[in-house]
């Protein structure tokens, strides 16, 4: 089966909620039901399922199996994705491979989490004795270290980080699924005056943990036509890397896995940075967006601040970035977070983004990030290019 015969033939996304009182199973069920309704397919045709490991259910080693019971499915292919924010794009890539290998025909890539309601994760670390004594208890402190090192090496204009946050907030204001309390305009002054979380990282550099879910239908173009589905997009390129430069005990934490993924996905698709119609980078922190702009060649390494200040990143601009607000302004639905960015990319390419619709929908670049160990860059990097 040809690689280009695989398509994403539908998507769904729940509203993002804070302290919803609901479970990951509940959000998964809503996203799954909405996906069936949006595509018009019967549940009985779904024979493949990819599920993310949620922060709210980390202690349940059999969560993926129990999810099949909750949904009433008996899949011939099941994937349990433990690569954090890469699990949505990674799930699509793995579903495509399973379909090509004949393990299933119609797969659903489903992500749901409710960490603001129930937190069961333990970041721990392989070598916790290095992490715990210095008080690095989670991603904000680790990204604070990363920002400090980046600023030391390249310099950092905080107004550029503010501009990233502001541009994404514009999209969130037009996104019905964004968390309601984040839906208010931002200014540079708001950003600069937001409290320090892990110097130099401010509150408005950070995502807010919330609850939610999303789902994607992955199948062949032939099957999609059989179901009467007209709108599809093709994942024409995908690459991932985990523990980038893992053999180097003192790797430069400002060097990310995207530096090696960018040539791969551009090579697979035949596209370059100048061809990208919209960019949907994993955005747990503003500095991650800036560093990805550099690694994917939108600007040279270390020149992210200048590029951001000179470029309109809103849905109206030269390079629309996270047009639905991304995680920074829609809220981060735990480890269903990578699916939030992917859903917006598919929505834009389907022409269903309403008032924030971008002009060019021929392609989109979506990325994922999974965890950040102490004194290293993030653990997993994943990138996918979608084409019409």
KEVEX-82971 format. One record per residue (C-alpha): residue in one letter; x, y negated, z negated. Coordinates in steps of 0.5 Angstrom, whole numbers, plus 500, padded with zeros to 3 digits. Each point is the difference from the previous one (the first is absolute). Example, Ala and Ser with C-alpha at 12.3 -4.5 7.8 and 13.67 -1.06 7.14 Angstrom:
A525509484;S502493502;
//
This chain:
X500500500;X503493502;X501495494;X496495504;X494504499;X499499493;X496494498;X497496493;X493501502;X497496494;X502497493;X496498494;X502496494;X496498493;X500494497;X506499495;X498500493;X503498493;X499505494;X494503504;X499505495;X500505506;X504506502;X505501506;X495506502;X494495500;X504495504;X502506505;X493502501;X498493502;X505499505;X499507503;X493499500;X501493503;X504503505;X495505502;X495495501;X505496504;X502505505;X493504500;X504507499;X497505496;X504502494;X500507502;X505499506;X505497495;X506506500;X506496497;X501495494;X506496498;X499497493;X505495496;X502501493;X497495496;X502497494;X494501496;X500507501;X508502500;X499505494;X496504505;X504505504;X494503504;X497493501;X500501508;X497507499;X494497496;X499495504;X498505506;X495502495;X497493498;X499499507;X498507502;X505501505;X504507502;X506497504;X504505504;X506494499;X501496493;X505495499;X502497493;X504494501;X505498495;X503494503;X496494497;X499495505;X502504506;X495505499;X495497504;X504499506;X504507498;X493503500;X498498507;X507502503;X500507496;X492501502;X503499508;X505505499;X495505497;X495499506;X506501505;X502506496;X492503500;X500500493;X493495500;X496496505;X497495497;X504497494;X498495494;X506496497;X497498494;X503495494;X496498494;X503498493;X497496494;X506498496;X497494496;X495505497;X504506499;X508499500;X503507499;X507499504;X507500497;X505497504;X505503496;X506501504;X505505502;X505497495;X496497495;X505498496;X503495505;X493497501;X496500493;X506496496;X499494504;X493499500;X499502507;X493503499;X497499507;X500497507;X500493498;X506500496;X504504506;X498495505;X502495495;X507503501;X499501507;X498492501;X506498496;X505504504;X497498507;X500492497;X508501498;X501503507;X496496505;X497494496;X492500499;X495494502;X495502495;X495495504;X501506505;X497505495;X495495499;X498500507;X499507501;X496500494;X495495502;X500502507;X497507498;X496497495;X496496506;X499507503;X497502493;X495495500;X497503506;X500507498;X494503496;X504505498;X505496496;X500500492;X495494499;X504496495;X506500505;X496496505;X502493498;X504496505;X508499498;X504495500;X508499500;X499497493;X496506497;X505504502;X506496497;X496499494;X498508499;X503503494;X507504500;X499507500;X507503501;X505494502;X500498505;X493503502;X494497499;X493502499;X498498507;X506504502;X496506498;X494505501;X494501496;X499507498;X493502502;X495506502;X498502507;X500504506;X501501507;X500505505;X502502508;X497505505;X506503504;X498504506;X502501507;X497495505;X496506503;X497501494;X498493499;X497500506;X496506499;X497497493;X498494504;X506495497;X502495504;X505496496;X506503499;X508498499;X506504501;X506501495;X505500505;X506499495;X501502493;X507501496;X501501493;X506500495;X501502493;X505498495;X504496505;X507500499;X499505495;X507503500;X503493498;X500499493;X500492500;X497499506;X498493502;X493499498;X498495505;X501505505;X493504502;X498506503;X497496505;X507498503;X500507503;X493501501;X499493505;X504503506;X497507499;X493497501;X501495505;X504505504;X494505500;X495495502;X504496505;X498493496;X505495496;X498495495;X498495505;X495505503;X496501493;X493497500;X499500492;X504503494;X498503494;X506501496;X499504493;X500494495;X500501493;X504494499;X502494505;X507502500;X499506503;X496497506;X506495501;X505506500;X496504505;X499494505;X508500500;X500508501;X495500506;X504495503;X495494500;X506496497;X508502498;X501503494;X501494494;X496495505;X493502497;X498494496;X502495507;X496505504;X494500495;X500492500;X500500507;X495505502;X492500499;X499507497;X492499499;X495503504;X500494505;X508500501;X506503504;X500506496;X494502496;X502503493;X496504496;X494496502;X495503495;X504497495;X504507499;X501502493;X503494497;X493496501;X495506501;X503504494;X504506500;X495506499;X506504497;X503506505;X494499505;X504493501;X503502507;X493502502;X498493499;X505497505;X499506505;X492498500;X501493501;X505502506;X495505503;X494495499;X504494504;X501505505;X493502501;X498492500;X496501493;X503495496;X495494501;X502493498;X507503499;X501503507;X507500503;X500498507;X505506503;X498507498;X504504505;X504503494;X502499492;X506502496;X498503493;X505502495;X500503493;X505500494;X500505494;X503499493;X506496499;X505503495;X504496495;X506497504;X499502507;X495498506;X493503500;X500508500;X496501507;X499496506;X495502506;X498496506;X495501505;X498497507;X493500502;X498499507;X493499504;
//
